[in-house]
């Protein structure tokens, strides 16, 4: 290998610009090495003056001869590798799987986990901003998901809903049609996003204790009338208290109740009492999402009255929850439950 270096005028001019102006000190050092070599200085003198090693001098001389001035710039300190089609393919493939399917001890992708996976597959380590930028370009956003039962769109469920619509249309005009459901209230509050002071932790004081109440409820699909009661347990006896309350509110009017096949509903004592009270049951399909409108009403009520605050007692919380839902106007209740959406399955 030749120990000297010959530069053309343009190359020397270019190296001088790099030496004088380049923001990366490493690039300036490499240009300085080459300029001194071109001036005839020995490797030993260059190594002594610039506090470098002969191997470094040899490496950058070789890279310059192979790739010119551009080869000296290398990657900027701390810079991320250029994104490539290979990296994008790895990212796309990862997003089509859950992390645990690819051997990670996690079930949700985060930026740091994606970075680790891409580095393992690609051999280069991308930066967090790079990954976030690519996720946005692929139309991904960070958001909270919701539960969804795939069976709600199955042929079996659709067929069952058609039969229910037909049955409801065949009821007498003065028959009250009610949806019935239950929800659990826990003293331990759910956490939701809210307004908090910048620079201070967003905290929700809790007592460390927990308790539960079960809210039984119905909503009239025509009038928006709600009947809500709090019980300590979701048992058949508790459900039967609701049946008696419904009969007391509707007098002698015929009632049809749409509900799921929970054991408290299908219990023999519940069926006998419903027959005695002249309340007809119409069974909703099992494990079907967005069929019972009370699910939406429960969620709305919990976000308004339970999130980010622990009440003094579970009874106070249940009373506040029921009072909030009871004070909604009939139109508000029907709208929040989704019955007035124009796409509610019962009225299609």
Phi, psi and omega in degrees: 000136179287140181267354180254171182218134179248130182242141169281164183300318181294321179294318180297318179297319180294316178297323178296320178296319178297315182297323185271331193234345187293136183289340181271117181298330178294320177295322178295320178297317181297318178296321179298317178303312183292322179295321178291322176299317181294334178277357175095008179290148179284160179297321180298318179294317180297316180298322181288318183288319185263005179054050179232188183239157177301326180295324177294318178299315181297318183297314184281335172295317180294317181293324178295317180293333180273323188231004179077195184297323182300330181291341182281338187289328180056204176264136180297149181303129178077359183284152179271153177295155177294135179292143184229170177297327178295317179296320179296321179296321178296317180296314180300316181296320180297319184291344178274357180231158170281145181306324181294334177292338180257014173094007180267151178273062180199159179239358180228134178285134170242168180299317181295322179289322175297320179298316179297317181294315181295319179298320180295320183276326189267332182089358177230151186257108177284164179269162176301313178301324177300313182294317179298320179297317180292323177298318178296320179294332178273009176072026175265143175227157177272113180210163181277129180279177175230158178289143177213130176264117182297337180295343183295343180250009183286161179298324180297315181293316180300320178295318179296319180294323176298318179295322179294317178302316180297319180293319180293320178296334180275358179286154175303151184300327183271007180283131176279129180252118184238142165265142179234143178197170176229156174215150179268137170250129178248140178297327176292117192281143170289151180257136179226157176296145180199184180269122178226160180294134176295140176085357178238146180298139175272107185238154175235109181297135177227159182271344185090353178259159178221157177201167184220144168228149178252125178261118173265139181206159173225155172224134179277123185289342180266316187255346184077007181295134180243143172236121186227131177223148178255135179226162181278340184213156179267057184259169179300320180297323179290320177297324181292333173297319177296318180301317179294323178295319178298313180297322179295324181284327185260003176058229182268005183290141178293140183231132172244128185243123177264124186203167181272176184264046173296153186299329179292334179276324184270356180303145183300321180294326178291318179296319180296317180293319179300319178295320179295323181272001181059048174246118181272140178260135171239117189278128175279155177296147181283150176051044180245122182280152174056036177256317180268116184294342179294335177303317180291321181294320177300313182299316179300315181296320180293319179298325183280326192241346186242333187290139172064019177207128174264123181285165182298326178207163180292330178290322175298318181295314180298319179296318180295318179300313181292319180297320179298309182294329181286333182275353174296142175292159178306318181294318179299316181297317180293323181290314180294331177280350179088003183288332180266013186290342185088348178240011182297131191299331184290336185251013180287000000 
